Amino acid sequence: MIGPGARGPAGDAAPPFAAVAAMPSTTEMSLRAFLQTPHARMPDYRLTTAELDGVVGWILAQKSR
């Protein structure tokens, strides 16, 4: 589920998007690199450039909330 205050499934180790956005290391470049790199226990999504732009923009927009 995605949205304000949304939580993942119980036992999900992934932090909320707002927490990711608030990390000092989170930049447009770091998000792009992370989202384009395969990770164990994570689906291998192949995002188009437009989809990647949208996801990165949405996560970065959570910084100001």
C-alpha positions in Angstrom: 0.0 0.0 0.0 1.3 3.4 -0.8 0.2 6.7 0.8 0.6 8.8 3.9 1.3 6.7 6.9 1.0 3.4 4.9 3.0 0.5 6.2 4.2 -2.6 4.4 3.4 -6.1 5.3 4.3 -7.3 8.8 8.0 -8.4 8.7 8.8 -6.2 5.8 12.2 -4.7 6.4 11.8 -1.9 3.8 11.6 1.6 5.4 8.6 3.9 4.5 9.3 6.1 1.5 9.3 9.2 3.7 12.1 7.7 5.8 14.1 7.0 2.6 13.5 10.5 1.4 14.7 11.9 4.8 18.0 10.1 4.7 20.9 12.5 4.1 22.3 10.1 1.5 19.1 10.2 -0.6 19.7 12.2 -3.8 18.3 11.9 -7.3 21.5 10.1 -8.4 21.5 7.7 -5.4 17.9 6.8 -6.0 18.4 6.2 -9.7 21.5 4.0 -9.0 19.6 2.0 -6.3 16.5 1.5 -8.5 18.5 0.3 -11.4 20.7 -2.2 -9.5 19.5 -5.7 -8.8 19.1 -6.6 -5.1 18.6 -9.9 -3.4 15.1 -10.5 -2.1 13.8 -7.7 -4.3 11.9 -8.0 -7.6 14.0 -7.1 -10.6 11.9 -4.3 -12.0 12.8 -2.9 -15.4 11.5 0.7 -15.3 11.3 2.9 -18.4 13.0 6.2 -18.2 9.6 7.9 -17.7 8.7 5.5 -14.9 12.1 5.9 -13.2 11.7 9.7 -13.4 8.3 9.4 -11.8 9.4 7.2 -8.9 12.5 9.3 -8.2 10.5 12.5 -8.3 7.8 11.1 -6.0 10.2 9.8 -3.4 12.1 13.1 -3.4 8.8 15.0 -3.0 8.4 13.2 0.3 11.3 15.2 1.8 9.1 18.3 2.1 6.2 16.6 3.8 
